[in-house]
Amino acid sequence: MSDQQAKGSYVEPGQEYTRDTNYIEDRITRDAVDGWPVEAGRYRLVAARACPWANRSVISRRLLGLEDAISLGLPGPTHDARSWTFDLDPDGRDPVLGIERMQEAFFARTPDYPRGITVPAIVDVPSGKVVTNDFPQITLDFATEWAAFHREGAPDLYPEALRGEIDEVNAVVFRDVNNGVYRAGFAGSQKSYERAYRTLFERLDWLSERLAGQRYLVGDTITEADIRLFTTLARFDAVYHGHFKCNRNKLTEMPVLWAYARDLFQTPGFGDTIDFDQIKAHYYVVHSDINPTGIVPVGPDASGWLTEHGREQLGGRPFGDGTPPAPPRPGEEVPSLVGA
């Protein structure tokens, strides 16, 4: 998702930050109720590595083994007021969609599309039209509607017996943590900033207590809930602690959450999707209202992500009855991966 929704700054003096959650809500389903059938090779997931919301979809696609069914387009880490651009690709064009900007796919669907040009988005390759940018639903559908194309040994990321609890945890984590860091970082007043700050760390303390005695957020395997929390934790020290003023503690100073985050980072499908260089470039360059100099910090040292975490002692089975995913496909590796 573009943190500024390709419309300029969210920072309004005296105002509390409010995320635009109006998305193109079409779904790709087995019954094609919205006109978009599950069909291998038809769709392209566009997901910038810098974006935490897009990162979720990349992790889910990796864990489930959907690489052959859904191709991946990777915009660069920065964008201008119009949209994300494919500046990492030869000639600055996505090699499958043939476009320079994500805006083109949104305009193919709705000319002069009036809302934010966001990622992740799924594009129908034959028509070049965006099908959906409803990021919470995209990963749930990967886990359920696309089951026929899951790899052998794919984990159940949204087990039916636990969906109620997963949904409850996801709701509070989104409100107070995933979006909470933005509510602090883009606050337009001292009062709204302090309110978001307190809520964020109260929720992180709650999560620490929850995870002190269990390896994963819900049940004894990795689920959708872990994916959603991980992408915020992975960006915490690199971006949110300083850039968004979420500075009561660093992640590395919260022992339970730091160990939990390292456990996931070292799990195939998680850390191999994280590009700290792109993450920092996005936040520190694009958010010119918060960081007008555009200077991107060199640190923090990311080598600690590969240190022992000890979470195995809590039990749990990362992939349940399944198996880890294969290494990233050629062309989908993270060039600046820690330890590479």
C-alpha angles and dihedrals in degrees: 000000000000105000089215094039089233088280102095132263126355091201106107115176111247093006134110116238114256121187118224103236098177106118139164096272101193112132133212104227142165091248092044090224090162093043095262113106124199102258127161115238096014101096137055124207111216109200127159113217090223095062119084093207091052091043089064092061093048091052092047092049090050096047093047095043097236095146094111093047101044122031122216129233118192120201119197122268097258135053140180130231092286104054151290114311134210095232093142092064126081110278089004093277131118104251094223104035095035093219132129097206135033085228088075093062092048091049090049087059098039119008110231090009102205103207135069120304098232142178140251093056131156115221127200101232099207094054099027089227127137109247098188143344094184094129099188092052096043094069094041089054091047087057096046117016094042095050093119089065099044116122120253106274095024113159123242100247095178106034111193095228091056101039095103092054093041090052092050093050092044092053096055094039091052094047099044106024116017092041094020093075089055092048088057097041096047097037113139096205139035091244095053091045093052091047092052091044093053093045092049096053094041087056093046089052089050090051091049090054092047093049096043090085103027131052098221135032098248124019124338099295137061112278140172088277093063093049092053095050095042097062091058094045091049090059098040104097095029095053121352099052094060109012094045095033093239089145112140087106138352116238087248088060094055101076101196097044092043092053091044092050092048090049090056094040090057091049113097110257096033115060092030088067096052119100107181093186092057092043093055093042091054099050099037096043103036096044094067092157090062097034107026094172092060090220111157115211118240095217168085103090105242098194091098089073088076097052123109115280104185094215092129087080089072091063120224129135114246095211099023108218089346135083138246118274122255119261117283116286120258107278093025097075120117106244094204097041112155110261094013 
